[in-house]
Amino acid sequence: MRQQGTKMIGIYDRAVMAGMAMMLFGLVGCATETPKAAPSMTQDHVREHSEQAFDKLKQEEKNRAAGSALDPQ
């Protein structure tokens, strides 16, 4: 009878250890996942962004010039 009881504990211990090992491998697998590379900027993207920034700068200058013409100090 005693033999059978110790076998059940051994099986239970093995199941617990196997479960813990699976959890550990799962955590390590998720932690070692490589980050995705950032999308590369093409010449067209750079040109488009620089044109937008330049247009915005010109608009700000126009607004500033119009504001100073209306409100002389």
PLY file of the C-alpha trace (Angstrom):
ply
format ascii 1.0
element vertex 73
property float x
property float y
property float z
element edge 72
property int vertex1
property int vertex2
end_header
0.00 0.00 0.00
2.82 2.35 0.88
4.47 1.81 -2.49
1.36 2.87 -4.35
1.02 6.07 -2.30
4.58 7.13 -3.01
4.11 6.48 -6.73
1.15 8.85 -6.81
3.18 11.56 -5.13
5.98 10.97 -7.63
3.58 11.33 -10.56
2.10 14.48 -9.02
5.58 15.94 -8.49
6.52 15.16 -12.08
3.35 16.81 -13.34
4.03 19.92 -11.27
7.63 20.07 -12.48
6.54 19.61 -16.09
3.99 22.39 -15.72
6.54 24.71 -14.16
9.04 23.91 -16.93
6.42 24.69 -19.59
5.64 28.02 -17.93
9.35 28.85 -17.70
9.95 28.02 -21.36
6.91 30.08 -22.32
8.11 33.11 -20.38
11.64 32.84 -21.73
10.33 32.39 -25.27
8.22 35.54 -25.03
11.02 37.52 -23.41
13.56 36.63 -26.10
11.31 37.62 -28.99
13.23 40.09 -31.13
11.66 43.51 -31.61
10.42 44.37 -35.05
12.57 46.72 -37.09
11.34 50.25 -37.62
10.09 50.95 -41.13
12.76 52.57 -43.25
12.28 56.07 -44.61
12.48 56.40 -48.38
13.63 59.49 -50.26
9.99 60.27 -51.07
8.97 60.17 -47.41
11.81 62.47 -46.42
11.03 64.89 -49.23
7.31 64.92 -48.39
7.95 65.56 -44.69
10.45 68.32 -45.41
8.03 70.00 -47.83
5.27 69.86 -45.22
7.57 71.35 -42.58
8.68 74.11 -44.95
5.06 74.93 -45.87
4.16 75.09 -42.20
7.11 77.40 -41.53
6.08 79.70 -44.40
2.51 79.80 -43.05
3.76 80.71 -39.57
5.88 83.51 -41.04
2.87 84.85 -42.95
0.75 84.74 -39.79
3.47 86.48 -37.79
3.91 89.17 -40.47
0.14 89.71 -40.67
-0.07 89.89 -36.88
2.71 92.46 -36.60
1.17 94.60 -39.38
-2.17 94.67 -37.55
-0.70 95.26 -34.10
2.20 97.74 -34.26
4.04 98.13 -30.97
0 1
1 2
2 3
3 4
4 5
5 6
6 7
7 8
8 9
9 10
10 11
11 12
12 13
13 14
14 15
15 16
16 17
17 18
18 19
19 20
20 21
21 22
22 23
23 24
24 25
25 26
26 27
27 28
28 29
29 30
30 31
31 32
32 33
33 34
34 35
35 36
36 37
37 38
38 39
39 40
40 41
41 42
42 43
43 44
44 45
45 46
46 47
47 48
48 49
49 50
50 51
51 52
52 53
53 54
54 55
55 56
56 57
57 58
58 59
59 60
60 61
61 62
62 63
63 64
64 65
65 66
66 67
67 68
68 69
69 70
70 71
71 72
